Amino acid sequence: MLCFIALGVFAFLSLFSAKYRPLAARAFSCVARKMTLRPCDTGLDEEIKAASIAGIMKFSPQAASFVNRRFAAFSFAFTLLFFASFLLAAQGIANFAIYGNCNGPEGGFCIYSGIQNPAFLKAPSTLQGISAGNESARLTVFEFGCYTCPYTRDAEDTVKFMLEKYGDKVHFVFKPFPLPTHPNSKWAAVAAACAWEAGKYWEYREAIFSNQSYYREGGDAAFKATAARLNITGFDGCFDAKKFLAQIETSISEGKECGIYGTPTFFVDGKAFVGKDAAAEAKAEVERLLGVA
């Protein structure tokens, strides 16, 4: 069973040194024979066993004897651990590509954090979006966000704080960037735009962020029910016609041109901040630039 591990290890090492390529070839041959229910005749598994026992012998002859008697079981266990680690690593990479965090939408510590560098992002060139604050302010803060993204939701309290405390000194522009991995994210953006047209945007935005799962699962019915509760006139016609869909698509295209890879992404005076801590980092940058830090 250790030939499976050896194949992965030696194949990787052979990329950097030619001396490992014969070992990788032997490991591949052994694995191929094992997969076709034939015994491994390369001797590699016995060499691995001998080297392992010899290494343990240096520290404890008793332990070496114990491992020698049960080597097949240990070999099987390590092989399972190897494949489990490989699958978890692959899952983490997939989550990171989709959600920007290797744990998925719920976040938490991620060993891959920092691989993508916000310094390579480009600030948007247009002010198209949902505006708030002082449009004449020298300082503009952009947020690319997804209404059904947990990280965008978590940033909302900080966004509200910035608008309440520095709204007269900052022009805030929200640009919808619905992520396809979050159910109904695009239609949430369309619904929010319809609420904006009717003058009830911030109430509607708060409703979505307060119970994202309701909208992710409820879809059109949930969006319309909320509009009815908030007495938003003309919402159903606007939403059914997908009146602002083209505008949302333009925002998505702009986000892609800027290099957006996760939400929320903030730009403060052209400097980008991405991920679950982005709002706090953006706030600190705003305060630094305003001289109130």
Residue pairs with C-beta under 8 A, 6 or more apart in sequence:
1 34
1 72
1 75
1 76
1 78
1 79
2 45
2 48
2 49
2 75
2 78
2 79
3 27
3 30
3 31
3 34
3 40
3 44
3 45
3 48
4 31
4 34
4 79
4 82
4 83
5 78
5 79
5 82
6 23
6 27
6 30
6 44
6 48
7 24
7 27
7 28
7 30
7 31
8 82
8 86
10 20
10 21
10 23
10 24
10 27
11 24
11 27
11 28
13 20
13 24
14 20
14 21
14 23
14 24
23 44
26 42
26 43
26 44
27 42
27 44
29 40
29 42
30 40
30 42
30 44
30 45
33 39
33 40
33 41
34 40
45 75
49 68
49 71
49 75
52 67
52 71
53 64
53 67
53 68
53 71
54 64
56 63
56 64
56 67
57 64
67 74
91 102
92 102
92 103
92 110
92 111
92 112
93 102
93 112
95 101
95 102
95 103
95 104
96 102
96 110
96 112
96 115
98 104
98 179
98 181
99 105
99 179
99 181
99 262
100 116
100 151
100 261
100 262
100 263
100 274
100 275
101 107
101 108
101 110
101 113
101 151
101 275
101 276
102 110
102 111
102 112
103 109
103 110
105 149
105 150
105 151
105 181
105 182
106 150
107 150
107 151
107 276
113 275
116 261
116 262
116 274
118 265
118 272
118 273
118 274
119 272
120 259
121 258
121 259
121 260
121 265
121 267
121 272
121 274
122 257
122 258
122 259
123 142
123 258
123 267
123 270
123 272
124 142
124 173
124 175
124 254
124 255
124 258
124 267
126 254
127 140
127 171
127 173
128 173
128 175
128 247
128 250
128 251
128 254
129 142
129 173
129 174
129 175
129 176
129 251
130 173
130 174
130 175
130 176
130 192
130 193
130 196
130 201
131 171
131 172
131 173
131 174
132 163
132 167
132 172
132 173
132 174
133 141
133 163
133 166
133 167
133 168
133 169
133 170
133 171
133 172
134 167
134 168
134 169
134 170
134 171
135 171
136 171
137 168
137 169
137 170
137 171
139 169
139 170
139 171
139 268
139 269
139 286
139 289
139 290
140 170
140 171
140 172
140 173
140 267
140 269
141 162
141 170
141 171
141 172
141 173
141 266
141 267
141 268
141 282
141 286
142 173
142 174
142 175
142 266
142 267
143 155
143 159
143 172
143 173
143 174
143 175
143 264
143 265
143 266
143 282
144 175
144 176
144 177
144 255
144 258
144 260
144 263
144 264
144 265
144 266
145 152
145 155
145 174
145 175
145 176
145 177
145 263
145 264
145 265
146 152
146 176
146 177
146 178
146 179
146 182
146 185
146 189
146 263
146 264
147 176
147 178
147 185
147 188
147 189
147 192
147 205
147 208
147 209
147 212
147 215
148 178
148 179
148 182
148 183
148 184
148 185
148 188
148 208
148 212
148 215
148 216
149 179
149 182
149 185
149 263
149 264
150 212
151 262
151 263
151 264
151 275
151 276
151 278
152 209
152 263
152 264
153 209
153 212
154 276
154 279
155 264
155 276
155 278
155 279
156 205
156 206
156 209
158 279
158 280
158 282
158 283
159 172
159 279
161 283
162 170
162 172
162 282
162 283
162 286
163 170
163 172
166 286
166 287
166 290
166 292
169 290
170 286
170 290
175 251
175 254
175 255
176 189
176 192
176 193
176 248
176 251
176 252
177 251
177 252
177 255
177 260
177 263
177 265
178 185
178 186
178 188
178 189
178 248
178 252
179 185
179 263
180 186
182 216
183 216
183 217
183 219
184 215
184 216
184 218
184 219
186 245
186 248
187 219
187 220
187 223
187 239
188 208
188 215
188 223
189 244
189 248
189 251
190 239
190 242
190 243
190 244
190 245
190 248
191 204
191 208
191 223
191 226
191 227
191 235
191 239
192 201
192 204
192 205
192 208
193 243
193 244
193 247
193 248
194 227
194 232
194 234
194 235
194 238
194 239
194 243
194 244
195 201
195 203
195 204
195 205
195 227
195 230
195 232
195 235
196 204
197 234
197 238
197 243
197 244
198 232
198 233
198 234
198 235
198 238
200 230
200 231
200 232
203 230
204 226
204 227
204 230
204 232
207 226
207 229
207 230
208 215
208 226
214 222
215 222
215 223
215 226
218 225
220 239
223 239
224 235
224 236
224 239
227 235
227 236
227 239
228 235
238 244
255 265
258 265
261 274
262 274
262 275
264 274
264 275
264 278
264 279
265 272
265 273
265 274
265 278
266 272
266 273
266 274
266 278
266 279
266 281
266 282
267 273
268 282
268 285
268 286
268 289
269 285
269 289
271 285
273 279
273 281
273 282
273 285
284 293
287 293
